[in-house]
Amino acid sequence: MGLNLSKGNMYDFITHTWNTIKGECFHDCSYCYMKRWGKLKPVRFDEKELKTDLGNGNFIFVGSSCDMFAENIPDEWIKKTLKHMEKFDSKYLLQTKNPQRVLDYIDACVITDKCIVCTTIESDMFYPEIMKSSPQPMQRSIAMQELSEVIDTYVTIEPILDFNLEHMVTMIKRCNPKQVNIGADSGRNNLIEPTKEKVLELVSELQKFTIVHNKSNLQRLL
């Protein structure tokens, strides 16, 4: 409960994580790190979290344990979370596999320039047995292009899955990301992963138009 110090395999530029929405994520991705604790409770809103002091000068990953913008999350829960964030002078990372829904809150001026919107694009291809109920990567890319016109965007490629280089680069570039974070599977999920050579080639191509941040867990593939 409350504001948690960033630790483990989290982004090293993030100082804290904070979750008002808890429980089983609608997207149900096969590799989700939350699954290591077994069957999760149904999704719920924790009102007690609205008493959390988010401080000043922090960089907080909001919704790190459950996608806050998944289709099954009530609008009221999202608005309560965003309203509480506005009380503090910190910076927020909003990461979602459903960036299309974020556009609703941009239009309503609920999401401000304190926020960076990030989406996960594991591959340019859709792997249904892995990505489950997540929107297709192309849908995420198109929504992020629209978002990037009004707010800063990041893309995270984690866990990186095998991809078609040219199409992957085009898809990421469409998002106009200020930064791309790349990481590998930290569990033992038997994913379809790219070769070292493909990863290095992807990094090289992305560095032509954005900052690339390699997470420590990517080293396993390199």
N, C-alpha and C positions, 0 to 999 in steps of 0.2 A: 504494500500500500504506500501511496505517496510518491515523492520524487526519488527515483532510484539512480544511483551513480552508474554510469555506463561501464560495463565490464564484459569479460569473455570475448566473443567474436563480434562484438558490436563495432560500428564505425569508430575509428580513432579520433575523428573530429567532433563526435557527439559527446557531450558532457553528462547527460542524464536521459533516462527514459521515463515516460509517464503514461499510464493507461486508465482511462475512465471506462472503457468498454472492454469487457473481459469474457472469456469463455471460448467456445468452439467457433472458429472462423468459417464463414460461409464458403470460402474458396476451396478449403480442404486439400491444399496442395500436398502431394505425397511426401515431400521432403521437409515440411514445416518443422522447425526446431521445437515448437510447443508440443508436438506429438510424443516427444521423449518422456513426457510425464503421464502418458496413457490417455484414456478417454477423458476429454474435457467436459465441463458442465456446459449447459446451453448458454448462449450469449446473453449478457446482461449489462446493465448500466450501474456502476458503483457510485452512488451519490456522495459517499464520503470523500471521494477523490476531489470534489469541488471545494474542499477545505484546504487543499494542498497549496503551499506557498511555492510558486514556480521560480521565484527569485529574479535577479537581474543579471544580465550578461551571460546567461547559460545558453547552450545550444541543445534543445530537448527534442528527442525523437518521440512524438506523440502517436500513440497507437502501435507500439512496437510488438505487441503480443497478439493483436487481432485487428484485421483491416477495418478501420473506422468508416470507410466509404463503400463497404460491400453493400450489395442490394438489399440485404435483410436488416440493415441497421436503421432504426427509426430516425427520422429527420430531427426530432427533438433532442436526441442524445448527442448528435453531431453539433447542433447549435449551442447546447449547454457547454460542451467542451470548448468550442471556439470562443465563446463569450468569456469563459474563465481565463483562457490564454491571454486575452486582450488586457487583462488587469496588470500584467507584468511586462517588464522591459527585457524580455528574453527573445531568442530566435528559435524557430520551430521547424522541424522536418516532418512533413506530412507525406508518408509513403503509402501508396496504394496500387493495387492491380486494377482498380476501377477508376482511373482518372476522369472518365467521362462524367461521373457524378460530382466531382470536385467543381466542375464548371458551374453547377447550380449555386454554389456558395461564393464563387468569384462574382457572378452576376449580381448576387444580393449584397456584395461588399462585406461579407462576413469574414472572408479570408483576406488578410492584409499583407503588407510588405514585410511583416515580421516572419512570414512563412516562406519556406521553399517546398515546392511540390515535387515529389519524386515518384517515379513508377518503376516497377520491376519488369525487365524484359530479359528473360532467361535465354531466349533464342528467337530467331525470326520465324521459326516453325512452331506449330501448336502440338504439344505432346499431351493428348487427353488423359493418358494414364498417370501423368505427372502433375499437370496443371489443373486437372479436375474441373471445377466450376468457375475458374478464372476467365475473364474476358480474353479473347485471342490477342496475341502480341500486336498484331496490326491495328486492332481497335485501340489499344493503349497508346500506340505511337501517334495515331491521328488525333486523339484527344489531347495528348501532350503538346502537339504542335499548336493547337488553339490556346491552351493554357500559357504557353511560352510567350504569347503576345502581350500578356498582362502581368505575369509573375515569373520569378526565377524558377527554373526547373533543373532537376537532376535525373539521371537514369542509373539504376542499379542492375547489373548483369550478375545475378547471384540466386541460386547456384548456376553457373554458366553451363549451358547444355550445347550439344553439337549444333552447328549453324551453317548457313550459306553466307560466306563472307560479304559479298557485294550487297546482298539484300539486307543483311544485318546492319551493315554500316549505314545504308540508306535509311533504314528504319530508325536507328539511333539519331542520325543527323536531323531527321524530321522533328525530333523532340526539342531541338535547339538547347541542349543541356549545357549548363555552366560547368558541370562536372559529371563524369561517369565513374561509378564505383564497380569494380569487378571482383567477384569472389567465387570460390568453388564450394561444393557441398562439404559441410563440416561433419555430416553424419555418415552412415554406411547405407545409402539408399539405392545403390546400384543404378545410378543415373547414366544417361547417354552423354558422355562428355567429349569435348573436342581434344585434339592433339595439342601438344606443347606448341608446335609450329603454327597452328591455326590461332591459338590464343595470342601469341606474339605478333602475328600479322594483324589481328584485330586491334590490339593495343596501338600498333604503329599507325594504322589508318585513323583511329579515333583521335590520336594526339594531333592530327592535322587540323582539327577544328574545336577541340575542347580539352579540359584538364582530365587526365585519367588517374584515378586513385585505385591502386591494386591493394586489396585487402590481404592480410597475412595468410589467410587460408588458401589463396590462389597459388601459393608457392608449391603446394602438393602437385599441381599440374605442370609446373615449370621446372 
